[in-house]
């Protein structure tokens, strides 16, 4: 559902309703599958009622008042949810609930819309008369409990503090035995508090003029390369014998990688390393009891849905890996079927980054990292018959709770959201600092490439630093400063500006400078000033070049993009940010709006309404202003205009109030009501 500029009560209810349905699974959509009702539609109806009650509770409405409103409006709430299931073509249905997979009985849609709406009305009355007692009883218990608690509070009399002289007290009172002192209450447990920021992070934020050199950990690339040569599987996990402060250590597993590959082949599970028939890949994992948890450009994440999966127990018995996975503590990361095979250097580079970040404590722990091998003809060799071995990685990783991107999404419940949490923001800062301190820059530092390990419902204050970095392929996650130096500060500057840029775009009108900017502003400003005369990434990266719509994305591992130099990283960074800041919003608008508008008479009327609503409420107000800002700042001709450091452009973007950004750029696009089917794509996109 398109985020609104302001949120009213109905918006909150719909947000909670969508969240409940996202956790729901279809059961039975046949007529009379729940007595006289459709079971799936009935569960939508009750979810809608619970969403209304939850919205009121979080708004501070008393339990007594919630019961009163339930009695007055419960039937209509249920009817609305029931109708949303039966009438997917309704114009008020959120986009998130349009998925056909949610509705398993296509015959329901063969009835006229008016008939299905009438069914929902009848269902609402029937539910209220016969089946609403469970929810109504829950509301009554909460109301009665609240009433009793309030009554008890008001009937307790306060002790008298009036002064009485000792003589008067003796004369007027009988002699009594002294009462024993009342037992003292145990002291309240200490309130949780946010941990102290790492010393060097505090120093760079509070005293940016004082330069301190880093002390990065020695790399493990040679060790990982040797493990690949010996075909050994690796892990970084808790170890009671570890000499490190965090208690985790690098270890080689006993079973060899080629044995694991052969066992996967024997179980017809080549999908684990991205082989086999594409159309059967997901099905094979689902059939053994796995569920897709998340998916990216090259890999997908799977979790177990059963406590017993014999083939997993058989293939991965070492170190209790199978047990941890089936207990829901690990996730299985597998490459997509179409993901490219990696060269030896590429495979070693990615494995090294995954294991090293885990070892340093700012990446998910790795219970097992393995790989499959395949022999290919060497296309680069001039000699006939030459072959080369290539690799595909798969791994069991510590299971994260949420991505940072999801934590800052507008549609998540307040209990899940990190938008107003200063301590969660600090946890993100700590992760950025740790990445930089070890000499890394994340050139693909979008919010989805950071995850956390907190409970899904965030505590008011986080008590440890559990935000980690993921997707550390060497093309984007590069160690530019492996040795101790003050250059880590420049990497910290670049990493921080990239992440905060994406954070501001994600938050939109919810961006709060007091939480998300002022804490680091002074340090950022000084670090930018200190770039003069330096040759580090932020000192040589300029925001320049031409904007080319639909420009082909280059191979980031060859030519000027290759290598662990600041120059190579500069080329990757600017090309990557060209895509994210300029091209990606237009790709999304093309998919969700211009394609629908240009389909003309073929477009479904309701789909067109939704597309227009998305264009007006999301693209025009949230996505286009930042895109146009960075496009206007792009310098394409050095002869006429001196290009500006990308760090400066980012700083000015973070400085600009979001409302001013919308006023400056949002009104440059006409609303969808003024569009016609023959308007060009470029005109609609605002190019």
N, C-alpha and C positions, 0 to 999 in steps of 0.2 A: 504494500500500500504506500502510496506516495506520502512522504513526510510533509506535515503541515508546518507553517511558520509559527502558529500557536496551537497548543494542544488543549481541547476541551474535554468534558467528561466522556462524550461518545468516542473520541479518539483513543482515550485510555482504555475503555472497555474493549474496543476492537483490537487494540494491541495485545491485551491479555487473552482475548479469544483466539487470535491467530497463534499465539504461543502455545495454548492448550491443544489446538488442532495439529500443530506441527509435531507434538509429542504423541499424537493419537495414531492408531493403525486401524484400517478398515476391518470389519468383522463380517457383517452380513447386511446387504442392502436390499434383500428381498422384501416384498410386501408381507406384513404381519409377522416379521421375524422377531419382533419384541411385542408379543401379544397382538394388539390391533395396530401397532406402530412399526415403522421401519427402524431396525436397531441402529444402524449407522446415523440416520437422521436424528433419532432420539438422543444419541450421545452428543451430537452437535448442539441440539437444543439445550441439554443440561450444561454443556460447556459454556454456552452463551450466558446462562443464568449464573454460573459460578464466576464468569468474567465480570459481570455486573457487581456481584457481591465483593469480589476481590478489589475492584476499582474503588468502591466505596470505603472498604477497610483501609486501603493505602492512602485515601484522602482524609482519613481521620473521622469518618462517620461512625457514630456509636453503634454497638451491636443491636440495641433496642430499635434505633432508627432504621438499621439495615433490615431487621425483621419486618418492620412496618412497610418499607418500600417493597420488599419481596412479596408480601401479601397483596399489595396494590398492583405491582407490575410484573410479577414472576411469570404469569401466563404469557404476556406479550413478549417477554425476553425469550422464553422457550420457543415461541412461535417463530421469532426472528431467526434463531439458530437453525431450527428445523427447515425453515424456508430456504436459507442459504445453502443447505445441502441439496434440497430438491430442485432449486432454480438456479443453476450455475450461470445462466445467461442474464441474471439480474444485474442492473447497472450499479447497484450499491455494493456488490460483492468485491472484496479486496482481491487484488491480483494474486496474492499469496495463497488464496483458496480456490483458484481456478483449475488447478491440476486435475486432469482426468483420472489420474491414478487414485484419487481420493474417492471416486465414485465407481463402484464395481458392478452396478446393475444398469446397463445402458437402456433397458426397456422402460425405466422410469421416465427417461427423456422423450419417449414416444408419446406421452400424454401432453396435452396442450398446457402451456404455461399457466393459464388461468386455473386449470384443474389442479395442478400441483400446488399452487398458492392456496387454493381452498383446502387441500389436504393438510397443509401446514396449519391453517386456522383450526381445523377440526382436531388435529393432533395436539395443539396447545390446550384446548379445552379438556380433552381426554386426559392429558398428562396432569393438569391441575386437579382434576377430579379424582384420579386414581393412583398416580405415580409420583406426585410431588412431595410425598410425606418425608422421604429421606432428607432432601435438602431443607425442607421447612423445619424438620426436627433439629437439624444441625444449627440452623439460625436461631431457633428457640433456646437451645442449650446455651449458646454464646450470649444471648440476650439475658437469660436468667442468671447466668454466672456473673455477668457484668452488673446486674441489678443488686445481687447479693453482696458483691464486693463493695459497691458504692454505699450500700446501707450500713455495712459493717464499719466502713471508714467514718461515716457521719455520726454513729452512735458512740464511738469511743470518746470519753470525756478527758479533757486535758488535766493534768495534775495542777493543784492550786499552788501558787507561789506567794500567797498572801503572808505577811509577816505576823507571827504570834510570839509574844514574850515568853520566856521560859516559865515565869511565875504563873501566868494565865494558863498556860498549857498544863501545868501540874495540878492546878486547882480545879480545872474543868474536865480533866480526863482521868478515867480509872487507870490504875496501874496494870499494865499488861506486859507479858513477856515480849522482848524485842523479836521482830521477825528476822529470819535469816535474810541476808542480802540476796536480791534477785540475781539469778545467773546472768552473767554477762554474755552478750551475743558474740559469736565468733567474728573476727574481723572480716570484712568483705574482701573477696579476692581482688588483687590489684587489677585495675583496668588495663586492657592490652594497649600497648603503645607502639608506634611505628619505630622500627629499628633505626639506628644511626646510619647515615649515609657513609659509604667507604671514605676513608680519610682523604685520599687523593681527589676524589670527586668533590668533597666539601671544599677542598683547597682551591680547585680550579674555578668553582662557582663563587667563592667568597673572596679569593685573592688571585684573580686571573693574571695580574702583573708579575707574580712570582712563578717562575718556570721550574718545574720539577720533572726530572727524567723518569721514564717508565722503567719497569723491571719485568719485561715479558718472560713468559715461560719458554724454555727451549722447545723447538718444534719436534714433531714425531713423524715427519714425512718419510725419512729413511727407514724407520721401523715398520711403518705401514707398507712401504714398497717391498721390504723383505718378506713380510707376511703374504703379500700377493704372490711373490716368487715361489714361496713354499706352499701356496694354496691353502693357507690357514684362515679360519674365521676368527673374528676379533670382537672384543666387547670392552666397554668402559662402564663399570658398575660398582656398587658398594662392595667394599672389601675390608674385613676387620684387620687385615695386615697392612693396609695402605699407609704410606708415610705422609700422605697429603693431609692438609687441614680439613678438607671436605669429606675425607674418608672414602674416596672412590679411586679406582686404579684401572690401568690398561692391562688387558690379559688376552692371550691367545687361547682359543678353545681347542680341545683335543681332536674333535672330529674335523676332517678336512672339507674344504668347500666343494671339491669335486664329488665327494661322497653324498653330501646334502643335495647337490644338483641331481645326481643319479636317483636318489630316493624320491625327489619331487617328480622326476620323470616317471618313475614306477607307479606313483599314485595319480598320474595324469594331472599334476598340479604345476605344469610349466608356467601357468599364469603368474605364479609367485615371482618369477623373474622376467615376466613380460613376453612369454612365448606361447605357442599354441594357437588355436583358432580364436580370432578376435571375438566373434559373437558368442563363444562359449566361456570366455574368461571369467566374467562376473558370475555367471551361473555356477561355474565350478566351485568358486569360493562360497557362494550362498548355500550350495548343496551340502557342504561340510559344516555349516553352522557359523559362517562369518557374515558380517554386515559392513557395507561401505560407510565409513564415518566421515570422510572428507575426500576431496579430490583437487589436484592442482594441474599445472600444465604438463608435467611429466610423470607424476606419481599419484597414487591414491592410497588412502589410509583405511585399514580394515580392523575391526574389533570382533571379538568372539561373542556369540549369543548363546552358546551352550557351555556347560561345565565339562563336557566330555566330547572331545574330537579325536578319535583314535589315531588318525594319520598325523595330526600335529604332535601328539604325545610320542609317536614312533619316530618322527623325523627330528624333533628338537627336544630330546630329553635332558640334555646337558645343562647343568647349573639351574635346573628348575625353570627353564625358559617357558616351556609349554604350560606349566602350572600357573606361572605369573600371567601369561597371555589369557588363559581360560578363566582366570579370576578377575579379568578386566583391568589389570594393572599395566598392560603393554598394548601397543598398537603395532600392526604389521604394515610396513611401508613397502609397496610393490610398484615397480615401474609400469607405465601404461604399455599396452601391446605395441603401439606405434612409436614409443620412445626410442631414440637412437641408441645403438650400441656405442660404448665408450672405448676410447683408446686406453692403453695402460696408464699413461700420465693423467688422463681425465678421471679415470676410475680411482687411482691413488689419491688424486687431489681432492675429490669429493669425499672419499672415505676418511682422509686425513682431517678435513674440516669438521666432519660430523663427530669423529672421535675426540678431536682436540677441544672443540667447544664444550663437549660433555665433560672432559677431563678438567677444564677450567671452571666449570660450574655455571656457564651461561648458555649451554645447549642441553637439550633433553638427553638423559642418560641412554646408553645404547646397550641393550641386553645381548644382542647379537647383530653383527654386520657380516653378511656373506655376499656371494656373487656367483653368477653363472658365466661360463666362458664359451666362446664360439670362434671358430677359425674362419677367416675371410680371405679372399684374394687381396693382396696388397696392391691397391690401385696407384699408390705413389711410387712404386718401384719400377725401374726400367727393365729389370731382369724378369724373364718369364718364369712363372711357377712360384713366385714368392708369395708367402702368406703372412697374415698378421692375426694375433689373438685380440679379441675385443670382449668387453665385459658389460654386464648389467647388474646393478647392486640391488639388494633387498635387505631389510633390517627389521628387527623388533626393537621398538623405541618406547621409552617411558611415555605413558599416555597423558597428554595434556588435557586440560579442561575446556578452555576456550581460546580462540585467537584474539589478539588485541583488537583486530578489526571488528570482531563480533561484540567485544566489550563496549565499543564506542558506537554501535549501531543505533539508529533512532528508534527501532521497533522493539528492542529488548525490554524486558521487565525492569523496573527500577532496581530491584534486588540484584539483578545480574549486571546492570550497567556500571561502567567505571567513569562515566562522563563527569560526575561531580566529586570523584574521589581523588583527593590530593595524594594519599598514600599510594594508590595504584599508579598514579603518574610518576611518583618517585621510584617505584619498582621498575618502570619502563626506563627511567633515566639511569638507574643502576646498570641495567642490561646494556644500554648504549655505552656507558662508561667502560664496562668490562670488555666489551668488544674492542673498543678503541685502545684501552690500556695494553691489550695483547697485540696491537699493531694492525688490526683489521679495519677495513671499510666495507660496508654493505651497500653495494651499488644498486641493489634491488630492495631497498629498505622500506617497502610498503608495510602497512599495519598487519596484513595477513601473514607476514613472515616473522611475526613474533607471537608467542603463545604464553599462557600462564598455567600454573598448577595449583591455583586456589580453588576452594569450593565454588560450585556454580553460582550460588548465592553469595556474593562477595561480602566479607565481613566489613564493618564500618571502617576498621583500620587493619591493614595487612601487617602481619607481625614478622614476616620474613620476605626476602627478595626472591620471588619465584616467577619472574618473567624471563623467558628464554628466546633465543634466536633460532630460526629454522631455515630450511631451503638455502643451504650454504654451499651450493655448487661453486666451483672455483672461478667460473666466468663472472660471477657477480660478487662473491665473498672472497676478497683478496687480502693477503697479508703483506702490506706495503712496508711496514716497519717492524721486522722481526727482532731487531736489536734494540736495546735500551736507548731512548733519546727523548727529547722534548717534542718531537714531531707527533707523538700520540695526541697531543692537544689539537693539532690541526685535523686529525682524523676524527676526534671527538666532535669538533665543530661541524664537520661535514655530515657525519652520521646523525647528529642531533638535528641539524637543519632539514635534512631529508625526511626524517621521521615526523618532525613537527609540521612540516609542510603537508604531508599526507593526513596528519591528525586534524589540522585545521579544515582541510577540504572535507574530511569525513564528518566532522562535527557541524560545519556550516554555522547556522545561527546559534548553535549550542556552544560554540567556542567561547571560553571564558578566559580572557587574558590573565586574570588574577591567579588562576589555577594552572593554565597551560603555557604561559609565556613569561610573566614577570619574574618567576623564580630563576630563570636562566638568562634573561635578556641582557643584563649588564655584562655577564661573562662572554656571551656571544658577541656583543658589540666590541669588547676589547680584543677577543681572539681574531676578529675580522681586521681590526686596525693593525694587529701585529703581523699580518700576512705580507706586508711590504718587504720586498727583497727576498722572499722565500721561494722555494721551488717545490712545495708540497701540493697535494691534490687541490685543496681549495684556493691556493694561490695562483694556479694555472688554468683552472676551469672557468671559462667564460660562457655566458649565455648568448650564443650567436648561431647563425646559420639560417637557412630558409625553411619555412614551414611548407611541407609538401603533403597534401592530403593523400592518405593511403600509401605512404612511403614504405617500401619493402624493408623489413627488419634484417639487419646484417648478422653474419656469424660472429659472435663475440669472442671467439677463440683463435681467430686468425688475423693476420695483417696488423694494423695499428692498434687493434683491440687486445692483442695477445701479450702476455707477460705480466710480471708483478712490479711494474714501474708506475710511478705517478702519472706519467704521460699516457700509458695504456689505460689506466683507470679513468683518467679524464675523458678519453674518447668514449669509453663505455658509459660513464655517468651521464654525459650530456646526451648521448643517443637514447639511453634508457629514459631519461626524464622528458625528452622530446615526446616519446611515446606516451608515457603516463599522463603528462600534463596537457598535451595538445591533441594527440590522436585518439587515445582511449575514450574520452568523453564523446567524441564524434562517432566512434564505432558503436558505442552503446546507444546513442541517439538514432543512428541508422537502423539498428536492429529493432528498437522498441517503438520508433515513431515514423521515420521517413518511409521505411518499407511498407508499413501499414497504410499510410496516407497515399502512397503512389499506387497501391493495389486497386484504388478506385472502387468501381462497382463490385469487385470481388471481395472487398473488405467487409467483414462482419461489423454490423452497426455498433454493437456493444464493444467489440474490440477496438473500434475507432474511437469511441468515447473514452475508453481507458487509456489509449495511446495519447490522446489530446490532454487528458488530465495529467499524465506523467510528464509530458512536455512542459506544461505550464507550471507544475508544482515541483518538478525535480530538475529537468534540464535547464530551463530558462532562469530559475532562481538559485539553484544550488550548484550545478555543474558548469554552466556557461561562464559565470563571472570569473572564477579562478582561471579557467581555460583562456578566456580573452585577456586577462591580466598578463599571463605569461606569454601569450602570443604578441601582445603589444610591446612587451619588454625585450623581445627577441631582436637582436641586431643582425641584419643580413649583409651589411656592406661596411667593412672596416674603413674604406676610403672616406666615407662621409661621416660616420659616427663611430666613436671609439666604443668597443664592446665593454660590457660591465661584468665583473666577477659574478658568477652564479650565486655565490654565498651572499653577496650584497642584495641581489634580486630576491632571494629567499627571505633575507632579513626584512626587507621592506614589505614583502607580502605578509609576514607574520606581524608586523607593526600595524598594518592597515586594519581598522575596525571592519568587521564582517558586513555590518550594515552599509558602510561606505562603499565596500566592494560591490554589493548588490546594486546600490544606487548608480554607481559609475558605469557598470557593465550590463546589468540585468535588463535594463530598459532598452538596450540596443536591439533586442530581438522582439519582433511583434508577437503577440499571443497567438495560440493555435486557431482562435476564431477567425483570424484574418488570413489563414493559409488556404491555398487551393491545391487540388490534386496535381496540377501542372507546374507548381513551384519546383524549382530545381533543388536537388539535395544540398548543394552549396548554400543556397539561400536559406533553407530551413535550419541548417547547422550553424549559420552565422559566419560562414567563411567569407 
